[in-house]
Amino acid sequence: MNRLNELLQELGISKVRLAKYLGVSRQMVYNYLELDDINKWPKEKKILLYKLLDITDENAENAIDNIVVTTDYLMSVESRLNQSVKNSDEIDNYLDLKNLNKDSQVLLTNIVNLIKEKLEEEDRREENYYTFLYLFHMLQSLNNVPEIKYIFGYMSKFTGFTKPEEFKFNEDRQFIFESILYTALNLYNNGGASRSKLTESHRRFVQEIERKKEEKLGRTQQLNAIKIQALKELGYSEINASNADEFLEKIAEIESRGSIINNE
């Protein structure tokens, strides 16, 4: 690690620029550089550093010791650093990070960098794409399905990132959910379950999803019919800023009339 600090000085890479490149705070860079072994760095940050320093040797720790800074090497590192920081700035502008606090900015940047890194893996490109697509779907449903955040909490604990007795959400519900999930995963991993045994359970799972889709489709069709009826009764051909409030009031009225009719 001493050589790494020396190398960064020789290359003229400041802690601020390295922090920008790694997508972390400057203090986090200081923390990384104070570690006695680069293998204690987060894996994705270590890989980013190796890319910057053009290290492909499996024995990368020794490779750092053997780097000789020449003009060509310095220019190549500078080019990679500038391009990465430029890309990072473009991401910052696209994501509009200015309204986030520092911890949230670092977290979001780390997430974006990690996802990008995973999506670039040639041998797992399709698998990783669908993994993050499903993650995106889960994030979209976060407000409607509280169990999603319990799943995230469980996995964070199970993989050692979070203390097992830490509860950041509703403690009772999170405790119950984690206990049930632990039991289910034990059953899954220890051979206590099989496809034949769970066929009926999975059939009910599919049926419930199809029922929810039908209900959602029916509600969508109902709303479309109400919108058309509201426009017709108001004598409008479209919704705009000037008639939006009146339009919404008319929808509420039609829904109310419909409920009264149904109750009768």
N, C-alpha and C positions, 0 to 999 in steps of 0.2 A: 504493500500500500504506500510505502514511502516513495517508491519509484513512480507510482501513479501520480502522486502529488507533484513530484519533480517534472514528470512528463507534461502535465497540464500547464505548468509554468513555462516550460520550454516552448510549448505550442501557443502560448499566449491566450489560453482559454480561461476566462474568469469564471468564478463561481456563479455569477449571474447568468452568463451565457450557457454554462453547463446545465444549470437549473432549467432554463428555458428549453434546452434540447431534450432533457429527460422528462420534462413536464411535471416538475416538482418545485417546491419552494427552495429558496436559497439555503434556508436553515436545514432542510432535508439533505441537500448536497453536502453541507458541513458534516452532518451526522453520518452520511455514507462514507465520507473520506476519513472519518475518525475510526472506522471499523478496522480490525486487524486482518481481515480476510475478505477479499472481494466476493467470495461465495456466500457471504452473509447479506449481500445486496439482494433486493427483490430480483427474481429471475429476469423479468422483462426489462428492468433498468440495466442490469448487467449486460444483456444482449444488445441493448441500445448503445452502451459504451463500447462494446466490442465492434459494432458496426462503424461507429465514429472513428475508432482507431484502426479500422481495417484489419481486425484480428479474426482469422478463420481457423487458427491452430486449435486443436482440441485442448492442448495444454496451454490455455490462454494466459494463466498467471505468469508462466515463464516467458511467454511472448511479450508481455508488457516490459519485462526486465531487459529484453533484447532489442527493443525498438531504438533505432537511431534516427534522430530528427534531421532530415535533410530538407533542402528547399522544396523539392518535389513532394515529399511526404507532408510537410507543413501545409503546402497549398492544397493538397488533396483533402486533408482533414478540414481545412478552412472551408473548402467548397461544400463538403458534406454537412458541416455545421450550419453554414449559411442557408443551404437549401432546406434543411430540417426546420430551422427557426422560421424561415419564410412560410413553410407549410403550416407550422404551428400558428403563426400570425393569421394565416388565412382561415384556419379552423376557429381561432378565437373570434375573428370577425364574423364568421358564419354562425357560430354558436352564441355570440353576444354575451360574453362572460362578465361584463362590467357590473351587472346587478347582483352578482353572486359574491358571497364573502370568500376570503382567501382559501379556507378549507374546502369549500364547495368547488371553487375553480380548480384546485389541485386534483380533487376527486374526479371531476368531470373530464379533465385532461388525461388523467391516468386511464380512465375507462375507455376514452376514445383511442388512445395510443395502443392499449392492450387489444381492443377489438380489431384495430387495423392490423396489428401484428399477427393475430390469429387468422384473419381473413387472407393474409398473404401466404400462409403455409400451403405449399403446393400439394402435399400428399393428403391434406385434410381439408382442402378448400371447400368442397361441397358440404361436408359434414359440419364444418364450422359455420358456414353460411346459414344452414338451417338451425343450428344451435342458437345463433344470435337473432335470427328471425323469430324464433319461439320466445326468446328472452324479451324481444321488443313487444311481442303480443302480451306477454305477462305484465310488462311495465304499463302498457296501455290499459290493462284491466285492474291495476293496483287499487284504485279507489273503490271498485265494486267487489273485489275479492280479497278480503283482509288476510286470508290464509297465505297469499303469495309472499307477503313480507315475513310471515312465520317460516316459510320454506327457506327464504334467503338467510334468516337468522340461524336456522338449524344447520344449514350447510356451512355458514361462517364458523359456527362452533365446532362442527364435526371435523372440519379441515384445520382447526387449530388457530384461526385468526381471532376468535372471540372467546372469552371465558364462558364456560358452560352454564354458570349461574347468573349470567348477565341477561337482563330482560329490558329491552328498550320499548316494548309495546305493551299491550294489555297482558300483565304477567300471568294471570290465571289461564287465559285462553292460549297464550304462547306456550305455557308449561304443558297444558293438556295436549296441544297439537304436536309439540316436540316429542312427547312420550309416545303418542300414537304412531308418529312417523318413524321413530326409532324401532318400535316393535315391528312395523310393517317392513322396514328395510332389513331388519334382522331375518325376518321370514324369507324375504327375497334373496338375500345373500347366502343364506345357509341351507338352501335347497328345500325349504319347507313349502314351497309353492311351485306349481307347474301350470303350463298353459291349459291342460285338460281340466285341472281342478278349478281354474278361474274362468273358464269359458262362459259360464252363466253370469258371473259377476261383470265380465267385460261386455256381455250382451246388454245388460241393464244400463251400463255406462253409455254405450252407443245410443240406446233408446232415449236416455235422458237428454243427451246432446241434441238428438234429432227433434225431440219435443220442444226444447228451448228455441231451436232454430225456427220451428213452425210458429211458435208463439211470437217470436220477434218479427217474422215475416208478416204474420197476421196483424200485428200492431202497426208495422210500417204501412201496410196497405190501408189500414183504418185511418192512419194519420194523413196519408195522401188523399183519401176520399174526403176527409174533413177539410183539408186545405182547399181542395177544388170547390167544395160546397161553400166555404167561407168567401172565396173570391167571387163566386157566382152571386151570392146573396148581397154582397157589397157592391157589385157591379164593376169590379176591378179585373184587369187582365193580368196584373203582376203585382208583386210586393215590392215596395220601395220605402225609402226613409220617411216619406210623408204619410204613408198609410199603415206603417208597420204596427203601431200601437192599436189602431182600430182593428186591424187584421187579427192580432193576438186576442183581443177582447171577443171578437166574433168566434174564434176557434173555441175559446172557453165556454161561450154561450152554447155553441153547437154540441160540445161534449156534455155539457150540463143537460141539455135537452135529450140527448141520447141516453144518458143515465136514467133520467126520469122515465123515458119510454120503456127502457129495459126493466126498471123496477116495477112498472105497471104490468 
